Amino acid sequence: MNNMNAPKILPWIARKAGISDELALKLWRRAVSEAEYLTGQTEGSEYWGLAIERFLDIVEGEALLPLTTQLHPAPQLSWMWRHQTRMSLLSLMAAQNTYRFWQSTWGNLYNPQKAA
């Protein structure tokens, strides 16, 4: 497993979920290990995105255990991460489609197809 630093937001998530920092760190390591296994990588956006998504899912599962009843419910953060990922993918797709449109338009303008 890649031996890297945990995200700086880890203690905040642990407090909101009602779990200890030590447990949060163990859950982070588990999430990183799963992401490495699933992606076959230890770097890259796919790896980090999956690691964060897995971590939030695992923390939510831990926070919902009956033994860890809290006065304040744990925040459900994984939906926000998925939504943010979808939104950034949509903007990238829109930019890519715009680029292809302009490339096609300029190509047709300066290099008209030969008449058959």
Backbone torsions as a table, in degrees:
resi	resn	phi	psi	omega
1	MET	NA	144.0	178.5
2	ASN	-67.1	126.0	-178.9
3	ASN	-92.2	89.1	-178.2
4	MET	-124.3	168.5	-180.0
5	ASN	-73.0	146.7	176.7
6	ALA	-74.9	156.6	178.6
7	PRO	-62.1	148.3	-178.3
8	LYS	-67.1	-19.9	-179.3
9	ILE	-81.9	-6.3	-176.1
10	LEU	-53.9	-48.7	179.9
11	PRO	-63.0	-35.6	178.8
12	TRP	-64.4	-45.4	178.6
13	ILE	-62.5	-40.8	179.2
14	ALA	-60.8	-45.5	179.6
15	ARG	-63.4	-44.3	-179.2
16	LYS	-64.4	-32.8	-179.2
17	ALA	-85.6	-11.4	-180.0
18	GLY	77.1	29.2	177.7
19	ILE	-118.4	162.9	-179.3
20	SER	-75.4	159.0	176.1
21	ASP	-62.1	-36.2	179.8
22	GLU	-64.2	-43.6	178.2
23	LEU	-65.2	-40.7	178.9
24	ALA	-60.6	-41.1	178.4
25	LEU	-65.1	-39.6	176.5
26	LYS	-63.7	-42.0	179.1
27	LEU	-66.0	-37.0	176.6
28	TRP	-62.1	-45.5	179.7
29	ARG	-62.3	-38.2	177.2
30	ARG	-63.7	-44.6	-179.5
31	ALA	-63.0	-41.4	179.0
32	VAL	-65.0	-40.7	178.8
33	SER	-63.4	-43.2	178.4
34	GLU	-64.7	-41.5	179.5
35	ALA	-63.9	-40.0	178.2
36	GLU	-64.7	-42.0	179.9
37	TYR	-64.6	-44.1	-175.6
38	LEU	-73.5	-35.4	-177.7
39	THR	-95.8	-20.9	-176.2
40	GLY	72.8	17.2	-177.4
41	GLN	-131.2	164.3	173.2
42	THR	-123.9	9.2	177.9
43	GLU	-147.9	170.9	176.0
44	GLY	102.1	159.8	-175.7
45	SER	-66.2	-36.3	178.8
46	GLU	-63.5	-44.6	179.6
47	TYR	-62.2	-51.5	-177.5
48	TRP	-66.3	-40.1	178.3
49	GLY	-60.9	-44.6	179.1
50	LEU	-67.0	-38.9	179.2
51	ALA	-61.2	-44.9	179.7
52	ILE	-67.5	-42.9	179.3
53	GLU	-62.0	-45.1	178.3
54	ARG	-62.4	-43.0	180.0
55	PHE	-59.7	-47.9	-179.2
56	LEU	-63.5	-39.5	176.9
57	ASP	-63.1	-44.2	-178.9
58	ILE	-66.0	-41.9	179.2
59	VAL	-63.5	-42.6	178.2
60	GLU	-60.9	-39.6	177.3
61	GLY	-64.0	-41.6	178.0
62	GLU	-66.1	-40.3	-177.8
63	ALA	-68.5	-23.9	-178.1
64	LEU	-89.9	-1.7	178.3
65	LEU	-65.0	142.8	-177.6
66	PRO	-62.8	-25.4	-178.3
67	LEU	-73.8	-17.1	-177.8
68	THR	-111.2	52.6	178.4
69	THR	-68.5	137.4	-176.2
70	GLN	-125.4	157.4	173.8
71	LEU	-70.6	-35.8	179.1
72	HIS	-112.2	127.5	179.6
73	PRO	-65.3	149.3	179.3
74	ALA	-69.5	143.5	178.8
75	PRO	-70.2	142.6	175.3
76	GLN	-92.1	97.6	-173.0
77	LEU	-96.0	-19.6	-174.6
78	SER	-64.9	-34.2	179.2
79	TRP	-63.0	-38.0	-179.5
80	MET	-66.4	-40.9	178.7
81	TRP	-63.5	-44.9	179.5
82	ARG	-63.5	-41.3	-179.9
83	HIS	-63.8	-44.3	179.1
84	GLN	-62.3	-40.5	178.6
85	THR	-63.7	-45.0	178.5
86	ARG	-61.3	-43.3	-178.4
87	MET	-64.4	-40.7	179.2
88	SER	-69.3	-34.3	176.6
89	LEU	-66.4	-38.9	178.6
90	LEU	-63.7	-41.7	179.6
91	SER	-67.8	-34.8	175.8
92	LEU	-66.1	-40.2	178.3
93	MET	-64.9	-39.9	178.7
94	ALA	-64.1	-42.4	178.5
95	ALA	-64.1	-41.7	179.3
96	GLN	-63.6	-43.7	178.7
97	ASN	-64.3	-38.7	177.5
98	THR	-63.8	-43.9	178.3
99	TYR	-60.3	-45.7	180.0
100	ARG	-63.3	-39.0	178.6
101	PHE	-61.5	-49.4	-179.1
102	TRP	-66.4	-37.7	178.0
103	GLN	-62.4	-44.2	179.0
104	SER	-65.1	-43.8	-179.1
105	THR	-62.5	-48.7	179.2
106	TRP	-65.6	-36.7	177.7
107	GLY	-63.6	-41.7	178.7
108	ASN	-70.4	-31.4	-178.8
109	LEU	-72.3	-45.0	-175.4
110	TYR	-94.8	-18.1	179.1
111	ASN	-131.8	68.2	-179.1
112	PRO	-61.5	145.8	-179.5
113	GLN	-67.3	144.8	-179.4
114	LYS	-71.0	140.6	179.1
115	ALA	-70.0	141.1	-177.7
116	ALA	-81.7	NA	NA
